[in-house]
Amino acid sequence: MSCKEAIKYFESVGDYVSREVVVDILEATEAHIDWIESQIELIGKVGIQNYIQSGMGGVD
């Protein structure tokens, strides 16, 4: 079951607490995917050696 399917299910049974948990998981997952896609694009622009050397993918 996907997160979107789970959200619909929890709405249908009136379990809004579980729905919010799954919404939070979905949002976090989408944010991680966006970050990974940005890093892949950056590597393509500067090259893997420069990316690694500069620590461009560092986490705050």
ChimeraX commands (.cxc) that place a marker at each C-alpha (Angstrom):
marker #1 position 0.00,0.00,0.00 radius 0.5
marker #1 position 1.37,3.40,-0.95 radius 0.5
marker #1 position 1.32,6.42,1.36 radius 0.5
marker #1 position -1.38,8.04,-0.77 radius 0.5
marker #1 position -3.53,4.91,-0.55 radius 0.5
marker #1 position -2.99,4.78,3.21 radius 0.5
marker #1 position -4.02,8.43,3.55 radius 0.5
marker #1 position -7.27,7.72,1.68 radius 0.5
marker #1 position -7.90,4.63,3.79 radius 0.5
marker #1 position -7.36,6.41,7.09 radius 0.5
marker #1 position -9.66,9.22,5.94 radius 0.5
marker #1 position -12.34,6.68,5.02 radius 0.5
marker #1 position -12.28,5.10,8.48 radius 0.5
marker #1 position -11.98,8.41,10.32 radius 0.5
marker #1 position -8.49,7.77,11.71 radius 0.5
marker #1 position -7.09,11.26,11.32 radius 0.5
marker #1 position -4.16,10.75,13.70 radius 0.5
marker #1 position -2.76,7.91,11.58 radius 0.5
marker #1 position -3.55,9.93,8.46 radius 0.5
marker #1 position -1.40,12.81,9.73 radius 0.5
marker #1 position 1.47,10.44,10.54 radius 0.5
marker #1 position 1.40,9.10,6.98 radius 0.5
marker #1 position 1.12,12.63,5.54 radius 0.5
marker #1 position 4.25,13.59,7.51 radius 0.5
marker #1 position 6.07,10.51,6.20 radius 0.5
marker #1 position 5.05,11.32,2.62 radius 0.5
marker #1 position 6.19,14.93,2.92 radius 0.5
marker #1 position 9.54,13.92,4.40 radius 0.5
marker #1 position 10.06,11.33,1.68 radius 0.5
marker #1 position 9.28,13.85,-1.05 radius 0.5
marker #1 position 11.73,16.33,0.52 radius 0.5
marker #1 position 14.46,13.68,0.56 radius 0.5
marker #1 position 13.81,12.81,-3.07 radius 0.5
marker #1 position 14.05,16.50,-4.02 radius 0.5
marker #1 position 17.39,16.80,-2.17 radius 0.5
marker #1 position 18.79,13.69,-3.85 radius 0.5
marker #1 position 17.70,14.91,-7.28 radius 0.5
marker #1 position 19.38,18.27,-6.60 radius 0.5
marker #1 position 22.60,16.56,-5.58 radius 0.5
marker #1 position 22.60,14.38,-8.69 radius 0.5
marker #1 position 22.09,17.48,-10.85 radius 0.5
marker #1 position 24.92,19.27,-9.03 radius 0.5
marker #1 position 27.26,16.31,-9.55 radius 0.5
marker #1 position 26.41,16.43,-13.24 radius 0.5
marker #1 position 27.33,20.11,-13.39 radius 0.5
marker #1 position 30.58,20.13,-11.37 radius 0.5
marker #1 position 31.73,16.51,-11.66 radius 0.5
marker #1 position 32.02,13.93,-8.91 radius 0.5
marker #1 position 35.60,14.86,-7.94 radius 0.5
marker #1 position 34.75,18.53,-7.36 radius 0.5
marker #1 position 31.53,17.61,-5.59 radius 0.5
marker #1 position 33.31,15.32,-3.15 radius 0.5
marker #1 position 36.25,17.66,-2.65 radius 0.5
marker #1 position 34.08,20.67,-1.86 radius 0.5
marker #1 position 31.67,18.83,0.42 radius 0.5
marker #1 position 28.76,20.33,-1.51 radius 0.5
marker #1 position 26.39,17.63,-0.35 radius 0.5
marker #1 position 27.04,18.29,3.32 radius 0.5
marker #1 position 24.19,18.32,5.78 radius 0.5
marker #1 position 23.76,21.26,8.13 radius 0.5
marker link #1:1,2 radius 0.2
marker link #1:2,3 radius 0.2
marker link #1:3,4 radius 0.2
marker link #1:4,5 radius 0.2
marker link #1:5,6 radius 0.2
marker link #1:6,7 radius 0.2
marker link #1:7,8 radius 0.2
marker link #1:8,9 radius 0.2
marker link #1:9,10 radius 0.2
marker link #1:10,11 radius 0.2
marker link #1:11,12 radius 0.2
marker link #1:12,13 radius 0.2
marker link #1:13,14 radius 0.2
marker link #1:14,15 radius 0.2
marker link #1:15,16 radius 0.2
marker link #1:16,17 radius 0.2
marker link #1:17,18 radius 0.2
marker link #1:18,19 radius 0.2
marker link #1:19,20 radius 0.2
marker link #1:20,21 radius 0.2
marker link #1:21,22 radius 0.2
marker link #1:22,23 radius 0.2
marker link #1:23,24 radius 0.2
marker link #1:24,25 radius 0.2
marker link #1:25,26 radius 0.2
marker link #1:26,27 radius 0.2
marker link #1:27,28 radius 0.2
marker link #1:28,29 radius 0.2
marker link #1:29,30 radius 0.2
marker link #1:30,31 radius 0.2
marker link #1:31,32 radius 0.2
marker link #1:32,33 radius 0.2
marker link #1:33,34 radius 0.2
marker link #1:34,35 radius 0.2
marker link #1:35,36 radius 0.2
marker link #1:36,37 radius 0.2
marker link #1:37,38 radius 0.2
marker link #1:38,39 radius 0.2
marker link #1:39,40 radius 0.2
marker link #1:40,41 radius 0.2
marker link #1:41,42 radius 0.2
marker link #1:42,43 radius 0.2
marker link #1:43,44 radius 0.2
marker link #1:44,45 radius 0.2
marker link #1:45,46 radius 0.2
marker link #1:46,47 radius 0.2
marker link #1:47,48 radius 0.2
marker link #1:48,49 radius 0.2
marker link #1:49,50 radius 0.2
marker link #1:50,51 radius 0.2
marker link #1:51,52 radius 0.2
marker link #1:52,53 radius 0.2
marker link #1:53,54 radius 0.2
marker link #1:54,55 radius 0.2
marker link #1:55,56 radius 0.2
marker link #1:56,57 radius 0.2
marker link #1:57,58 radius 0.2
marker link #1:58,59 radius 0.2
marker link #1:59,60 radius 0.2
view
